[in-house]
């Protein structure tokens, strides 16, 4: 009898725990706040700034040996109190992953945005490439597909539904090669294209619907991580074009990382805009770093901008 009871308890425990073991839920986030001296053309002012701080929930649930559900719900958190909206939606989707690759439905970064990998080393700060270029889009009403990797190559497609009677479909496509973190491959490369995707640059120079081509490559040379990105964008209605280039470099010495980045935007109507950023990170732990940076934008037809910042970033 005792053996039967023990066997029954073990069976009940196993039955109760198998679904939980098959599913995973990770809570993650990042707090990033800086104090900075900013000059956007009308004089200097100080500010405490939350730099895309976020919290999210993600996970998988195995349905069979070769099929699983994947999901994510991520929110930007206003940690400096400037906005009336404490939370703002970031990537939020659900989908399936299997031998066919991965299909996601919801709000997500376009393939062109994802193609940048880790080359934009001042992403989410003032030197982010979205300041001068279009293409850094996180769009709603999307269907995203990524193929399995074949000898390091992977294909990606984002379809954006028109969502209304008079709307237009749009597409974002990319081919990826290698590991963007440069841990599993010696270099990373991607070529991406947006077709009729709505967007704007943060500096306000351009907005509308764009056809955009972007090529990205990064590698390590003598311990220095180097990145190169080139872009051509054309606003469909006006035909106005821009050719851009961005180069980045970073070098780590013990707990210190030295970083630098240049970005240019050459508009064919004669408007040249460029920005340069230099910074230093100091790692306190795997989860935490202190940083300083200086960003300067030279804008032909707009006010020049300068930012000097010091901040802390914590990941969990």
C-alpha positions, 0 to 999 in steps of 0.5 A: 500500500505504501508503495502504491501511495508513493507511486501515485504521488510521484505520478501526480507530481510528474503530471503536474510539472511536465507542462511547467517544464515545457514552458519558460517565462523570463522577466528581464529589463534595463534601467539606463539614466543619464545626467547631461548638458544639452544644447539643441541650438537655443542655449544649454540646459541640464536634464535627467534622461531615461534612455529607452529603459525597459521591462519585458516578459519573454519565453517559449512553450514546447508543443512537440519535439520540433515545434514551440510557441515563442512570445515577448511583451516588452515596454519602455519605462519612463524612469525620469518622469518626463512623460505622462505615459509611464509605459510605452509598447516596444516589441510585442508578439507571439509566434511559432518556431520550428524546422521551418524557421520562425514566424511572429505576429504583432509589433516588432522591429523591421528586418532593416532595423534588425540588420544593424546588429551591434554596429550602432554602439550608441544605440538608444542614446543621442548618437543613435543612427536614427537621429539622421537616418530613417529605417529604425522602425518598430512597427505594429500590424506586422508578420515577421519570418526568419528562416533557419540558418544555412552555413551562417546565412539567414533570410528575414522578411517583415510584412506590414499590413495596411490596417485600413481601407486606403492604406498600403502594404509595406515590406522589409527584407534582409539577408544576414550572415554570421553572429552579430555579437562576433562570438560564433563567427569572425565577422557579421554582415547584412544587406537589407531593403525597405519597400514603401515603409513609413518613417522619419529621422529624429532630427526632423529633416525628412519624413514620409514613405521610403524605399531604403537600402542598407548594408552592414558589416562588422569584425574584430581587428587587433582587438578593436571591434569595427563596424561599417554601415552604408545606406541609401534612402528615397522618399517615394512621393518627392523622390528626394534621396540621401546617401549615408555612411556610418563607422564605429569602433570600440576597444576594451581594456580590462573594465574600460571600453573606449568607443567612437562613432561617425555618421554622415547624411548627404542629401541630394538637395545639398543638405549635409548633416553629420554627427560624431560621438565619443565615449567611455564605459566602465564596467562595475559588474556584468550587469552594471556599467557607468558611462560618459559620452559627448555627441555633436551634430553639424546640421546644414539647415538646422541648429547644431546640437551638442550633448555631454552626458554621464550615466548608469546602466543596469541590466537584469 
